[in-house]
Amino acid sequence: MALEDDIANLRRISLFEDFETEALRLLVFGSETKLLRAGDALFRRGEPSDGGYILTGGSIALEKHDDGRPAEKILRPVALIGETALIAETTRPITAMAREPATTLKITRALFHRLLEEYPATTLRVRRRLAERLTLLARELALAS
């Protein structure tokens, strides 16, 4: 995929939509393309995480259980998988399996943190966006209880 296509795909994800073009360019250059066949695991529940993935082609099933139950959610392009792992060290809470041939860009936590250090305006926007999402999540949890 061309550099400009990858940058356009990143802008379609809410976390990245306000990033400077140079910051997105750094993400694309520093990311690793991973090709999956149908049935390949992108990662498995319980594995340590070291970053997130951008699904750019195919589809990925998110599964909480490894016993053949139907997938919890099916993701299609363009989707961010493992957003929390971009920010904090954690283990994978789910298994992500390719349902068909799929293409992802892996963004390591180290690369994401480097970007936040080099682009302070981006860091402020990321903090604001995450705060908004946490506030919304807290409201949803309050309504559900």
Buried (B, 14 or more C-beta within 10 A) or exposed (E): EEEEEBBEBBBEBEBBEBBBEEBBBBBBEBBEEBEBEEEBBBBBBEEEBBBBBBBBBBBBBBBEEEEEEEBEEEBEBBBBBBBEBBBEEEEBEBBBBBBEEBBBBBBBBEBBEBBBEEBEEBBEBBEEBEEEEEEEEEEEEEEEE
